Amino acid sequence: MSQGVEFNRLMLEMRSMQMEAMAKAKPVQAPAEAGAPSFSEMLSQAVDKVNETQQASTAMANAFEVGQSGVDLTDVMIASQKASVSFQAMTQVRNKLVQAYQDIMQMPV
């Protein structure tokens, strides 16, 4: 019999806590600040940065090929690898976005 009383007391406490939590519900927050970039702007900036990295790598490789002074093979290889890694990361982000879109589209309504 003691367990039944404990259970009822526990349920009453949980209900009172639930009601208290619902009473303290916060209003919906205002949209992000006007100066904060949107997701599409951030994605566009990231793509532009990857493009700049690849162009810089290509320019450095071309300068090395023509024998321009001050361009070292190690610098060319480092720039090439930076461009490669940034492009691979961008590709993975794209894949995740496509997968998320497909998951959302397959959700039952």
N, C-alpha and C positions, 0 to 999 in steps of 0.2 A: 504494500500500500504506500510505503514511503516513496518508492520510485515514481508512482503515479502523481503524487503531490509535487515532487521535484520536477517532473516533466512539465506539468501544468505551469508551475512557477517559471520555469525556463522559457516556455512558450510565451507567457505573458511579458517577460522581460524582453524577449526578442521582438515582440510586436510593438512594445513601447519604444524600443530603440529604432525600429523601422519607421514608426510615425515621427519620431524626433528627427531622423535623417531626412525624411521627406519634407518636413517643415523647414529644414535648413537648406533646401535646394537652392543652388546658385543660378542666377539668370544666365542666359547665353551670353558669351563674351562677344564684345564688339569685333568686327573684322580687323584684320592685321593693319598695322599702321600704313599710312599712305606712302611712306618712303620705302617700305619693305618690298623687295622684288617678288613677283609672282613666280610660280613654279615654271611656267613656260619661259619667263625671262632668264631664270637661273639655268634652265636646260640649254637655252640658246647661247648663253655666255659660256657654258661648259663646252659646247660644240665648237664655238669660235676659238676657245683656248686650245682645243685639240688641233684645230686647223692651223693655228699659228705655230704650234709646236712642230707639226709636220712640215710646214713651209720653211721654218728655220732649219730643220734637219736637212731638207733638200738643198737649201741654199748653201749650207755648210759643206755638204757632200760635193756639190758642184764646184765650190771654191777649192776644195782639196784636189779634185780631179784636174783642174786647170793649173794647179801648182801655186796657188796664191800663198804668199808668205803669211805666217801667223796662224795658219790653220793646221792643227795637229790631228793625226789619225785617231788618237784617243778621244779627242773632243768630238770628232765626227761620229765615232762609234757610240759615245755616250748620248749625243743628241739623237742618233738613230734609235737607240733603245728607249729613250724617254718618249719619243714619238710613237714607237711601237706599243709600249705599255699604256700610254694614254689612249691610244686607239682601241686597244683590247678592252680597257675599262669602259670606254664609251659603248662598245659593242655589248658588253655584259649588262650595262644599264638599259640599253635598248631592249635586250632580250627579256629582262625582268619587267619592263613596262609593257611589252607585248603580252607576256604571260599573265600579268595582272589584269590587263584588258580582257584577255580571253577568259580568265576565271570569272570576272564580273559578268561577262556576256553569257556565260553558261549557268549562272545562278538562276534558280527557279524564281518566278515572280509570284 
